[in-house]
Amino acid sequence: MREIQVLDQQTIDKIAAGEVVERPASVVKELVENAIDAGATAVTVEIREGGTSFIRITDNGSGIPAGQVRLAFLRYATSKIRRVEDLHSIASLGFRGEALSSIAAVSQVELITKTPDSLTGTRYCIEGGRETAFEEIGAPSGTTFLVRHLFYNTPARAKFLKSPTAEGNAVSSLVEQLALSHPELSFKFIQNGQNRLYTSGNGNTKEVVYQIYGRDITRELLPIEAETVYFRVSGFIGKPTLARGNRNFENYFVNGRYVKSRLLARGIEDAYHGFMMQHRYPFTLLYLEIDGQKVDVNVHPSKMELRFSNQEEIYHQLCLCIQNTLLEAERIPEVTFQAEKQKTASAPGKKVSAPEPFESRRRSILAESPSGYGAGPAEQKAAPPPEQKPQRERPAAHPLPRRQESSQPEKDSRQEQTSANTASRQTPGQMELFGGKLLSDAARPSRRILGQLFDTYWLVEYQDSLYIIDQHAAHEKVLYERMMRDFQEKEILSQMLCPPLVLSLSAAEAELLQKYGEVFEKSGFEIEPFGGREYKISAVPANLYRVAEKELFIEILDKLEEGGDAAPEVIQERLASMSCKAAVKGNQHLSPAEAEALIDELLTLENPYNCPHGRPTIISMSRYELDRKFKRIV
């Protein structure tokens, strides 16, 4: 056996650096968090070659006193905590005291710092853990870190880095997360000499979202504000139309710290269940404030992982808060003619023919309007950020003036001008509460069913919009909600099968059937052994009678096997989701009375806008868009 020896300090530092410094983004994270903890109001991040050759972090924080500069680079030297009890009430982003020593162990670091009450600053250089310079220097208040040649003395680590582009993107994403977590701070990010991001630091979160994600995402956000006994949550969640194929847009911060948490991700995604397609993920920007004594951030050196007390309660309450926000407003996606808009926008100087005799007069009126609404492409002003942009409100909910038979052409012309002006002020967007929802008792006398299209879609006119209802998705959601309600109220009806279904089950399937036999019985099934591996199904839930088949039951058992120890609610949820098999299909003719009854039943649902699989049940097209398509307005 080889002799046991204590490692030297340099080796210890490099091993520690492997936990804290994984890539350039890790360096930026640690240094920016230190800047924030130092009370900075403005932070500039600059990198070259993805951060592998050069990183500069500049802040206007409190700086480091000259006598403590060397001490700051020792392992476990920190100003954030004093004793073990402080770990239970950590308010700072960094606290371990490992960051500077770890960074200095694997790179060439230059530090320039000055406190506000000092006349001069300090310049300190340390390479591979060894001090090379310590001198007095003129400098502004705050701290600047220059990190050069990351992993220059650990080439094996450098080989695991990705391309400069990929590493630069990781730093960019990190700076965006930091800017979102602290909208009250001004962030500037420079990559290879080019400005990539700038935030004003005025505390306007939505403005930061606009700078990072752009207008299309910003206008599709719903504000969320709620407080429970376990946490307080604020921020924004995206409408279901913002669905993405991965979790990259799920942003959540706990006590000002950007984290990744399976628990919070599960709460977010389960809240959107039924609002969007399967295997799609939402956009969220959530700020959670939780009692520091109930959160453990000391799980990993990167401080990206958390442990919570009352995990299940936090999960359920978060899920409920998001669901309540999604259910507050009508979410019928509106169809727009994007191709036409892009074409018009791409040719700002091109003249457009006016098909209506009053069009030239309409343009002159709109050009004189101080709001600028409806102005031609060449006349439109650059749109300000969302919070500065005046809110465009829809006109009052009443039909547009129609032409009346008259011998006075001037009167007709004025009426058409009024109609055009009103239409031009309608802006396409998400169908919100403008004079009442389509799916409401108050709207029933005013909505008009126009007919059925392709034996699949129902066309409904209401106010100044055309609504298109997918009869299969709508009926599927009605059956789903009806069955779930019956489960809760214990009003499940069974339908006898003649002849009964006989199926063979594997040992695992038979075990699941025995385990959940009582739940199946309460759900409307009558199942009994039929000799050997055979089982006889004599009755099924009434709403699944027409689609009762062996594959249906086997599918339920397969889902139970995948889910392990599933609760009874899982079986009921699965049965209800299979209501799509019993729903009216496309290419199936319905009478207007049947369509009216279907719409009326949609009124009784909590979420009538999406089927159980997340597809929309209703879309809309505004009169404004139709007028544009027919060149009645330009």
C-alpha positions in Angstrom: 0.0 0.0 0.0 1.3 3.5 -0.9 2.1 5.9 1.9 -0.7 8.4 2.7 0.3 12.0 2.4 -1.4 15.4 2.8 -1.8 17.1 -0.6 0.0 20.4 -1.2 -2.1 23.6 -1.3 -1.7 24.1 -5.1 -3.1 20.6 -5.8 -5.9 21.2 -3.3 -6.8 24.4 -5.1 -6.9 22.8 -8.5 -9.1 20.0 -7.3 -11.5 22.5 -5.7 -11.5 24.5 -8.9 -12.8 21.5 -10.7 -16.0 21.7 -8.6 -16.5 25.5 -9.0 -15.0 26.4 -12.3 -16.3 24.1 -15.1 -16.3 26.6 -18.0 -16.0 30.4 -18.7 -19.7 30.8 -17.7 -18.8 29.5 -14.2 -16.2 32.2 -13.8 -18.6 34.9 -14.9 -21.3 33.6 -12.6 -19.1 33.7 -9.5 -17.6 37.1 -10.2 -20.9 38.8 -11.1 -22.6 37.4 -8.1 -19.8 38.8 -6.0 -20.4 42.2 -7.7 -24.1 42.0 -6.8 -23.3 41.1 -3.2 -20.9 44.1 -3.1 -23.9 46.5 -3.8 -23.1 47.2 -7.4 -25.8 49.0 -9.5 -24.1 48.5 -12.8 -22.1 45.5 -14.1 -20.3 45.1 -17.4 -19.3 41.7 -18.7 -16.9 41.4 -21.6 -15.5 38.2 -23.1 -13.4 37.2 -26.1 -13.2 33.7 -27.7 -16.1 32.5 -25.6 -14.3 33.6 -22.4 -11.4 31.1 -22.8 -8.8 33.8 -23.5 -10.3 36.9 -21.9 -13.0 37.8 -19.3 -13.5 41.2 -17.8 -16.1 41.9 -15.1 -16.4 45.6 -14.0 -18.8 46.9 -11.3 -19.3 50.0 -9.3 -19.8 48.2 -6.0 -18.1 48.8 -2.6 -14.7 47.4 -3.7 -12.2 45.5 -1.5 -10.0 47.3 1.0 -6.3 47.0 0.2 -5.5 45.1 3.4 -8.0 42.4 2.5 -7.2 41.8 -1.1 -4.7 38.9 -0.5 -7.1 37.4 2.1 -9.9 37.4 -0.5 -8.0 34.8 -2.6 -7.6 32.3 0.2 -9.9 29.3 0.3 -12.9 29.6 2.6 -12.2 33.3 3.1 -15.6 35.1 2.9 -17.4 38.2 4.2 -20.8 36.5 3.8 -21.0 34.2 6.8 -19.3 33.9 10.2 -20.5 30.7 11.7 -22.4 27.5 10.8 -25.8 29.0 11.9 -25.5 31.6 9.2 -26.0 28.9 6.6 -29.7 28.8 7.6 -30.3 32.5 6.7 -28.2 33.2 3.7 -29.2 36.3 1.8 -26.2 36.7 -0.4 -25.6 34.9 -3.7 -22.1 33.7 -2.8 -20.9 32.6 0.6 -18.5 29.6 0.4 -15.3 31.6 -0.1 -14.1 29.2 -2.9 -14.7 31.3 -6.0 -11.6 33.5 -6.2 -9.1 30.9 -5.0 -10.6 28.4 -7.5 -10.5 30.8 -10.4 -7.0 32.0 -9.6 -5.8 28.4 -9.5 -6.6 27.7 -13.1 -6.1 31.1 -14.8 -4.2 34.4 -14.8 -6.1 36.9 -12.7 -5.7 40.6 -12.5 -7.7 42.6 -9.9 -8.2 46.4 -9.7 -10.3 47.5 -6.9 -11.0 50.7 -4.8 -13.3 51.5 -2.0 -15.3 54.8 -2.1 -13.5 56.2 0.9 -10.0 55.5 -0.4 -7.9 57.9 -2.4 -6.2 55.2 -4.5 -7.0 51.7 -5.5 -5.1 48.4 -5.5 -3.8 46.2 -8.4 -3.3 42.6 -7.6 -2.1 39.8 -10.0 -2.1 36.1 -9.3 -1.4 33.3 -11.8 -2.0 29.7 -11.1 -2.4 30.5 -7.4 0.9 32.4 -7.2 1.1 36.1 -6.5 3.0 38.1 -9.2 2.1 41.7 -8.4 0.6 43.9 -5.6 0.7 47.6 -6.1 -1.1 50.9 -5.5 -2.9 52.3 -8.5 -5.4 55.1 -9.5 -8.8 53.6 -10.2 -12.5 54.4 -9.9 -14.6 53.1 -7.0 -15.6 49.5 -7.6 -13.9 46.4 -8.8 -12.6 45.1 -12.1 -11.6 41.4 -12.6 -9.6 40.4 -15.7 -9.3 36.6 -16.2 -7.0 35.5 -19.0 -6.2 32.1 -20.5 -8.6 29.9 -18.5 -7.2 26.4 -17.8 -3.8 27.4 -19.2 -2.1 25.2 -16.6 -4.6 22.4 -16.7 -4.7 21.4 -20.4 -6.7 18.3 -19.7 -9.5 20.5 -18.5 -9.3 22.8 -21.5 -9.9 19.9 -23.9 -13.4 19.4 -22.4 -14.4 23.0 -23.3 -16.7 23.4 -26.3 -16.2 25.7 -29.2 -15.8 29.4 -28.5 -19.2 30.0 -30.0 -20.9 27.5 -27.7 -19.0 28.8 -24.6 -19.9 32.4 -25.6 -23.6 31.4 -25.9 -23.4 29.9 -22.4 -22.0 33.2 -21.0 -24.7 35.1 -22.9 -27.5 33.0 -21.4 -26.0 33.4 -17.9 -25.9 37.2 -18.2 -29.5 37.2 -19.4 -30.5 35.1 -16.4 -28.7 37.5 -14.0 -30.3 40.5 -15.7 -33.8 38.9 -15.3 -33.1 38.1 -11.7 -32.0 41.6 -10.9 -34.0 44.1 -13.1 -32.9 46.9 -10.7 -29.3 46.5 -11.8 -27.9 47.7 -15.2 -26.2 45.0 -17.1 -24.0 45.3 -20.2 -22.6 42.4 -22.1 -19.9 42.7 -24.7 -18.8 39.7 -26.9 -15.8 40.0 -29.2 -16.0 43.8 -29.2 -19.7 43.9 -30.0 -22.5 45.0 -27.6 -24.9 42.1 -27.1 -27.1 43.2 -24.3 -27.9 46.4 -22.3 -30.5 46.8 -19.6 -31.2 50.2 -18.0 -31.6 48.9 -14.4 -34.8 50.8 -13.8 -36.5 47.9 -12.2 -38.9 47.3 -15.0 -38.9 43.5 -15.4 -41.0 43.5 -18.6 -38.5 45.9 -20.2 -35.7 43.4 -19.5 -37.8 40.6 -21.1 -38.3 42.8 -24.1 -34.5 43.4 -24.4 -33.7 39.7 -24.2 -36.7 37.9 -25.9 -38.2 40.6 -28.1 -41.6 41.9 -28.8 -43.4 38.7 -29.8 -42.8 37.0 -26.5 -43.3 40.1 -24.3 -46.8 40.7 -25.6 -47.8 37.2 -24.9 -47.1 37.3 -21.1 -49.6 37.1 -18.3 -48.6 38.7 -15.0 -48.8 36.5 -11.9 -48.9 37.6 -8.3 -49.9 35.3 -5.4 -49.0 34.6 -1.8 -49.4 31.4 0.1 -48.3 30.2 3.5 -45.2 28.7 2.0 -44.0 31.3 -0.5 -44.8 34.5 -2.4 -44.6 34.4 -6.2 -44.6 37.2 -8.8 -43.5 37.7 -12.4 -44.9 36.5 -15.7 -46.0 33.3 -17.3 -46.4 32.8 -21.0 -49.7 32.1 -22.7 -50.0 28.5 -24.0 -49.2 29.8 -27.5 -45.6 30.3 -26.4 -45.0 26.6 -26.1 -41.4 25.4 -26.8 -39.8 22.0 -27.5 -37.5 22.2 -24.5 -37.3 23.7 -21.0 -34.9 26.6 -21.9 -37.6 29.2 -21.4 -38.5 28.0 -17.9 -37.0 30.7 -15.7 -37.5 30.8 -12.0 -35.6 32.5 -9.2 -35.7 31.6 -5.5 -34.8 34.5 -3.2 -33.0 36.3 -6.1 -31.0 33.3 -7.1 -31.4 31.6 -10.5 -31.7 27.9 -9.9 -32.8 24.6 -11.5 -35.2 22.5 -9.6 -37.1 19.3 -10.6 -39.7 20.1 -8.1 -40.4 23.6 -9.4 -40.2 22.4 -13.1 -42.8 19.7 -12.3 -45.1 22.2 -10.7 -44.9 24.5 -13.7 -45.4 21.8 -16.3 -48.2 20.1 -14.4 -50.0 23.5 -14.2 -49.9 23.8 -18.0 -51.2 20.2 -18.4 -54.3 20.5 -20.6 -53.4 24.0 -21.8 -50.8 23.0 -24.4 -49.7 20.0 -26.5 -47.9 17.1 -24.9 -44.0 17.3 -24.9 -44.2 21.1 -25.1 -42.9 23.4 -22.4 -44.0 26.9 -21.3 -42.3 30.3 -20.9 -42.1 31.3 -17.3 -40.4 34.1 -15.4 -41.2 33.4 -11.7 -39.7 35.1 -8.6 -40.3 33.0 -5.5 -39.6 34.4 -2.0 -39.3 31.6 0.5 -38.2 31.6 4.1 -34.5 31.1 4.1 -34.7 28.6 6.9 -36.8 26.4 4.7 -34.4 26.4 1.7 -31.0 24.7 1.6 -28.7 26.3 -1.0 -25.6 24.6 0.3 -26.2 21.5 -1.8 -23.5 22.0 -4.5 -20.6 24.4 -5.0 -22.3 25.9 -8.0 -25.3 26.8 -5.8 -27.7 25.9 -8.7 -29.5 23.2 -6.8 -31.9 23.6 -3.9 -33.6 21.5 -1.3 -36.9 22.6 0.1 -38.8 21.9 3.3 -42.5 21.2 2.6 -41.7 20.1 -0.9 -45.1 18.6 -1.8 -46.9 21.7 -0.5 -44.7 24.0 -2.5 -45.3 21.9 -5.6 -49.1 21.9 -5.2 -49.4 25.6 -4.3 -47.2 26.7 -7.2 -49.2 24.5 -9.6 -52.4 26.1 -8.3 -51.2 29.7 -8.6 -50.2 29.2 -12.2 -53.5 27.4 -13.1 -55.5 30.2 -11.5 -53.6 32.8 -13.6 -54.2 30.8 -16.8 -57.9 30.5 -16.1 -58.5 34.2 -15.5 -58.6 35.3 -19.1 -60.1 34.0 -22.3 -57.3 32.4 -24.4 -58.6 32.0 -27.9 -55.6 32.3 -30.3 -56.3 34.8 -33.2 -55.3 33.9 -36.8 -53.3 36.7 -38.6 -51.9 37.0 -42.0 -48.3 37.1 -41.1 -47.0 36.7 -44.6 -48.8 39.8 -45.8 -47.4 41.8 -42.9 -43.9 40.7 -43.6 -44.2 41.5 -47.2 -45.5 45.0 -46.5 -42.8 45.6 -43.9 -40.1 44.6 -46.3 -41.0 47.3 -48.8 -41.5 50.4 -46.8 -41.4 52.8 -49.8 -43.7 50.8 -52.0 -47.0 52.4 -53.0 -50.1 50.4 -52.4 -53.2 50.9 -54.6 -56.3 52.0 -52.7 -59.3 49.8 -53.7 -61.8 52.0 -51.9 -62.8 55.5 -53.0 -62.4 56.9 -49.5 -59.0 55.3 -48.9 -56.9 58.4 -49.6 -59.0 60.5 -47.3 -58.7 57.8 -44.6 -55.0 57.9 -44.9 -54.8 61.6 -44.5 -57.0 61.5 -41.4 -54.8 58.8 -39.8 -51.6 60.7 -40.7 -52.9 63.7 -38.8 -53.8 61.5 -35.8 -51.4 62.0 -32.9 -51.5 58.3 -32.1 -50.2 57.3 -35.5 -52.5 54.2 -35.5 -53.1 52.8 -39.0 -50.4 54.9 -40.6 -48.8 53.5 -43.7 -45.6 51.4 -43.3 -43.4 54.3 -44.3 -45.1 56.6 -41.8 -45.0 54.4 -38.8 -42.8 55.4 -35.9 -40.4 52.9 -34.3 -42.3 51.2 -31.5 -40.9 51.9 -28.0 -40.4 49.1 -25.5 -43.6 47.5 -24.1 -43.9 49.6 -20.9 -43.4 52.9 -22.8 -45.7 52.0 -25.7 -49.2 53.3 -25.3 -51.8 50.6 -24.8 -54.0 50.1 -27.8 -57.5 49.4 -26.6 -60.1 47.7 -28.8 -63.2 49.7 -29.6 -66.4 49.3 -27.7 -68.1 46.0 -28.4 -70.7 46.9 -31.0 -71.0 46.1 -34.7 -69.4 48.5 -37.1 -71.7 51.0 -38.9 -73.3 49.5 -42.1 -74.2 51.3 -45.3 -77.8 52.4 -45.4 -79.8 52.7 -48.6 -79.8 56.5 -49.2 -79.8 59.0 -52.0 -77.1 61.0 -50.3 -73.7 59.7 -51.4 -71.9 62.0 -49.1 -73.6 60.5 -46.0 -72.7 57.0 -47.3 -69.1 58.1 -47.7 -68.9 59.5 -44.2 -70.3 56.3 -42.8 -67.7 54.2 -44.7 -65.0 56.5 -43.5 -66.2 55.9 -39.9 -66.2 52.2 -40.5 -62.7 52.2 -42.0 -61.4 54.4 -39.1 -62.9 52.1 -36.5 -61.6 49.0 -38.2 -58.1 50.4 -38.6 -57.8 51.0 -34.9 -58.5 47.3 -34.2 -55.1 45.6 -33.6 -54.7 41.9 -34.0 -53.6 40.0 -30.9 -54.8 37.5 -28.3 -58.6 37.5 -27.9 -59.1 39.1 -24.4 -62.0 40.5 -22.5 -63.3 43.0 -25.0 -67.0 43.5 -24.1 -67.5 39.9 -23.0 -66.3 36.4 -23.8 -67.6 34.3 -26.6 -68.1 31.5 -24.1 -70.4 33.2 -21.7 -74.1 33.4 -21.0 -74.1 37.1 -21.9 -72.7 36.4 -25.3 -75.3 33.7 -26.2 -78.0 36.1 -27.7 -75.4 37.9 -29.8 -73.4 35.1 -31.3 -74.5 33.6 -34.6 -73.7 30.1 -35.9 -72.9 30.5 -39.6 -72.5 26.8 -40.4 -70.3 23.8 -40.6 -67.1 23.8 -42.7 -65.7 20.5 -44.1 -68.0 18.6 -41.6 -65.3 19.4 -39.0 -65.3 23.1 -38.0 -68.1 25.3 -36.9 -68.1 29.0 -37.8 -69.5 31.4 -35.3 -69.8 35.2 -35.7 -69.6 37.3 -32.5 -68.9 41.0 -32.2 -66.2 41.9 -34.7 -64.6 38.4 -35.0 -65.1 35.1 -36.7 -64.6 32.1 -34.4 -63.7 28.7 -35.7 -64.5 25.7 -33.4 -63.0 22.3 -33.9 -65.9 20.0 -33.1 -63.8 17.0 -32.2 -61.5 18.9 -29.8 -64.5 20.7 -28.2 -66.5 17.5 -27.7 -63.4 15.7 -26.4 -62.9 18.4 -23.8 -66.6 18.3 -22.8 -66.5 14.5 -22.3 -63.2 14.7 -20.4 -64.5 17.3 -18.0 -67.8 15.5 -17.6 -66.1 12.3 -16.7 -63.7 13.9 -14.2 -66.7 15.7 -12.6 -68.5 12.4 -12.3 -65.5 10.8 -10.7 -65.4 13.6 -8.1 -69.1 13.4 -7.4 -69.1 9.6 -7.5 -71.8 9.4 -10.2 -70.1 6.9 -12.5 -72.5 4.9 -14.6 -71.6 1.5 -16.0 -72.7 -0.1 -19.3 -72.9 -3.8 -19.6 -71.1 -5.5 -22.5 -72.7 -8.3 -24.5 -70.7 -10.3 -25.2 -68.1 -9.4 -22.5 -64.5 -8.7 -23.3 -62.0 -11.6 -22.5 -58.3 -10.8 -22.4 -55.1 -12.5 -21.3 -52.9 -10.6 -18.8 -49.2 -11.1 -18.0 -48.2 -11.7 -14.4 -47.3 -8.0 -14.0 -50.6 -6.8 -15.5 -52.6 -9.2 -13.3 -50.8 -7.9 -10.2 -51.7 -4.3 -11.2 -55.3 -5.3 -11.8 -55.4 -6.8 -8.3 -53.7 -3.9 -6.7 -56.1 -1.3 -8.3 -59.2 -3.6 -8.6 -61.3 -1.4 -6.3 -60.4 1.7 -8.2 -61.4 0.1 -11.5 -64.7 -1.0 -9.9 -65.4 2.6 -8.7 -64.5 3.8 -12.2 -67.3 1.8 -13.8 -65.6 -1.5 -14.7 -66.8 -5.0 -13.8 -63.9 -7.4 -14.0 -63.5 -10.9 -12.8 -61.1 -13.9 -13.3 -62.1 -16.2 -16.2 -59.6 -19.0 -15.6 -55.9 -19.1 -15.9 -54.5 -15.8 -17.2 -57.9 -14.9 -18.6 -60.1 -12.0 -17.3 -63.6 -11.1 -18.2 -64.7 -7.4 -18.5 -68.5 -7.4 -18.2 -69.1 -3.6 -17.9 -67.2 -0.4 -18.7 -67.8 3.3 -17.9 -70.9 4.4 -19.9 -69.2 7.1 -21.9 -66.6 4.6 -23.2 -69.2 1.9 -24.2 -69.0 2.5 -27.9 -65.2 2.4 -27.9 -64.7 -0.5 -25.4 -62.0 -2.8 -26.7 -59.2 -4.9 -25.3 -56.5 -2.4 -26.4 -58.1 0.3 -24.3 -57.8 -1.6 -21.1 -54.3 -2.8 -21.9 -53.3 0.8 -22.5 -54.5 1.8 -19.1 -52.5 -1.1 -17.5 -49.4 -0.1 -19.4 -49.6 3.5 -18.2 -50.0 2.2 -14.6 -46.9 0.1 -15.0 -44.9 3.0 -16.4 -46.0 5.2 -13.5 -45.1 2.8 -10.7 -47.2 3.3 -7.5 -49.8 5.4 -9.1 -52.6 7.0 -7.1 -56.3 6.3 -7.9 -56.5 9.7 -9.6 -54.0 8.6 -12.2 -56.4 5.9 -13.4 -59.3 8.3 -13.5 -57.2 10.9 -15.3 -56.2 8.2 -17.9 -59.7 7.0 -18.3 -61.0 10.6 -18.8 -58.2 11.4 -21.3 -59.4 8.4 -23.4 -62.7 10.2 -23.9 -61.2 11.4 -27.2 -62.0 7.9 -28.5 -65.7 8.5 -27.9 -65.8 12.1 -29.0 -67.4 13.1 -32.3 -64.9 13.0 -35.1 -64.0 15.3 -37.9 -65.8 14.7 -41.2 -68.9 14.0 -39.2 -72.0 16.1 -39.8 -73.7 17.8 -36.9 -76.9 19.8 -36.9 -76.9 23.5 -35.8 -78.8 22.5 -32.7 -76.1 20.0 -31.8 -73.4 22.6 -32.4 -75.3 25.1 -30.2 -75.6 22.4 -27.4 -71.9 21.7 -27.7 -71.0 25.4 -27.3 -73.4 25.7 -24.4 -71.7 22.9 -22.6 -68.3 24.5 -23.2 -69.6 27.4 -21.1 -69.7 25.1 -18.0 -66.0 24.2 -18.2 -63.1 25.8 -16.3 -60.8 25.6 -19.3 -62.8 25.3 -22.5 -60.0 26.6 -24.7 -57.9 23.4 -25.0 -58.6 19.7 -25.4 -57.1 17.2 -22.9 -54.1 16.9 -25.1 -53.5 20.6 -25.3 -54.8 21.4 -28.8 -56.9 24.5 -29.1 -60.6 24.0 -29.3 -61.3 27.5 -30.7 -59.4 30.0 -32.9 -60.5 33.4 -34.1 -60.0 35.9 -36.9 -60.8 39.5 -36.5 -62.7 41.7 -38.9 -59.6 43.8 -39.1 -57.6 40.9 -40.6 -60.4 40.1 -43.1 -60.6 43.7 -44.2 -56.8 43.8 -44.7 -56.9 40.6 -46.7 -59.6 42.0 -49.0 -57.7 45.3 -49.3 -60.5 47.3 -47.7 -57.8 48.8 -45.5 -54.1 48.9 -46.0 
